[in-house]
């Protein structure tokens, strides 16, 4: 019930912005924990780390779907 009230009275984008920014910043921290890289290089590496993260999620999702379908199939004659 609280979520309905929250989304009825506030913009969802603004409500989730701090979490989204922290999530994106975590990739910069992952690739440059000591903050030694130039900003452009850190951003480039963070973009690749994000791509790798979401590609891995897509792979795991596809593998889980494939496994689920294989379990449903009859095991031959």
C-alpha positions in Angstrom: 0.0 0.0 0.0 2.9 2.4 0.8 4.4 1.9 -2.6 1.2 3.0 -4.3 1.0 6.1 -2.2 4.7 6.9 -2.8 4.3 6.5 -6.6 1.1 8.5 -6.6 2.7 11.5 -4.9 6.3 11.4 -6.2 8.1 11.0 -9.5 9.5 7.5 -9.7 12.6 8.7 -11.5 13.4 11.1 -8.8 12.7 8.5 -6.1 15.0 6.0 -7.5 17.7 8.4 -8.7 20.0 8.1 -5.7 20.1 4.3 -5.9 20.6 4.3 -9.7 23.5 6.8 -9.3 25.1 4.7 -6.6 24.7 1.6 -8.7 26.4 3.2 -11.7 29.2 4.7 -9.5 29.9 1.2 -8.2 31.3 0.3 -11.6 33.7 3.2 -11.5 34.8 2.1 -8.1 35.2 -1.5 -9.3 37.6 -0.5 -12.2 39.5 2.2 -10.3 39.3 1.6 -6.5 42.1 4.0 -5.8 40.9 6.8 -8.1 44.2 7.0 -10.0 42.8 6.8 -13.6 41.9 9.9 -15.6 38.1 10.5 -15.6 37.7 9.7 -19.3 39.6 6.3 -18.9 37.7 5.5 -15.7 34.4 6.2 -17.5 35.4 4.1 -20.5 36.4 1.1 -18.3 33.2 1.5 -16.2 31.1 1.4 -19.3 32.8 -1.9 -20.3 32.3 -3.3 -16.7 28.6 -2.4 -17.0 28.3 -4.1 -20.3 30.0 -7.2 -18.9 27.7 -7.2 -15.9 24.5 -7.0 -18.0 25.8 -9.5 -20.6 26.5 -12.0 -17.8 23.0 -11.4 -16.4 21.5 -12.1 -19.8 23.6 -15.2 -20.2 22.5 -16.6 -16.8 18.9 -15.8 -17.6 19.1 -17.6 -21.0 20.8 -20.6 -19.4 18.1 -20.8 -16.7 15.3 -20.6 -19.3 17.0 -23.3 -21.3 17.4 -25.6 -18.3 13.7 -25.0 -17.3 12.5 -25.9 -20.8 14.7 -29.0 -20.9 13.2 -30.3 -17.6 9.7 -29.9 -19.0 10.4 -32.0 -22.1 9.6 -35.7 -22.0 12.8 -37.8 -21.9 12.2 -39.7 -25.2 10.5 -43.0 -26.0 
